[in-house]
Amino acid sequence: MRVPDVGLSAAPDPDVLEWAARERRLLLTHDFDTLIGYAWDRVRAGLPMPGVVAVRQGLATARVIEEIELIAGASAEGEWDNRVLFVTLGQE
């Protein structure tokens, strides 16, 4: 599911994170500049934050999907709560 698909394409990062927390959705982002900081703000404030996976742009989509599927398959419910995971695959 993409942010525009749920009507949040113009929403500020804190609103997107609030939606993800409410829906218990792990959030995948390319935004290393602001969203990650807001995610940590939620953690420090004691607000629910089901996790953020940060992937830099320019990586092959198929490879990123494979890695995310591996991570999801090896993870337990709630394991990524209050965490930010940086996916650092080599350039394709």
C-alpha positions in Angstrom: 0.0 0.0 0.0 1.3 3.4 -0.9 0.8 6.7 0.9 -1.1 8.2 -2.0 -3.4 5.1 -2.0 -4.7 6.1 1.5 -5.1 9.8 0.7 -2.0 11.0 2.5 0.2 12.2 -0.4 0.2 15.8 0.8 0.2 14.9 4.5 3.1 16.0 6.7 5.4 13.2 7.9 4.0 13.1 11.5 0.5 12.5 10.0 1.8 9.6 7.9 3.5 8.1 10.9 0.3 8.5 13.0 -1.6 6.7 10.2 1.0 3.9 10.1 0.9 3.5 13.9 -2.9 3.4 14.0 -3.1 0.8 11.1 -0.1 -1.2 12.6 1.8 -0.8 9.3 5.5 -0.9 8.9 6.5 2.2 6.9 8.9 1.9 4.0 10.6 5.2 3.0 13.2 6.9 0.9 13.1 10.0 3.1 16.3 10.0 5.0 16.0 13.7 5.7 12.9 14.2 7.8 10.7 11.2 8.2 13.3 9.3 10.3 13.7 12.2 12.7 9.9 12.3 13.2 9.9 8.6 13.8 12.4 8.9 16.6 10.4 11.9 18.0 7.4 9.5 18.3 9.6 6.9 20.1 11.0 9.5 22.5 7.4 10.8 23.2 6.2 7.3 24.0 3.9 7.2 21.0 3.3 4.0 19.1 5.6 3.6 16.2 5.4 0.3 14.4 8.7 0.7 12.6 10.3 2.4 9.6 12.4 0.7 6.9 14.6 3.3 5.2 15.8 2.4 1.7 17.9 4.7 -0.4 16.7 5.6 -3.9 18.4 4.1 -6.9 18.4 0.5 -5.7 16.8 -2.1 -8.0 13.2 -2.5 -7.0 13.2 -6.3 -7.4 16.2 -6.6 -5.0 14.6 -4.3 -2.5 11.4 -6.3 -2.6 13.3 -9.5 -2.1 15.1 -8.1 0.9 11.9 -6.7 2.5 10.2 -10.1 2.0 13.1 -11.8 3.7 13.0 -9.4 6.6 9.2 -9.8 6.9 9.4 -13.6 6.8 12.0 -13.7 9.5 10.3 -11.2 11.8 7.7 -11.7 14.5 4.7 -9.4 15.0 5.8 -6.2 16.7 9.5 -6.9 16.4 10.1 -3.7 14.5 8.1 -1.5 16.9 10.0 1.6 17.8 12.8 0.8 15.4 14.3 2.2 12.2 15.9 -0.3 9.8 18.3 1.0 7.2 18.5 -1.3 4.1 22.0 -0.8 2.7 22.2 -2.9 -0.4 24.9 -2.3 -2.9 24.2 -0.3 -6.0 22.8 -2.5 -8.8 
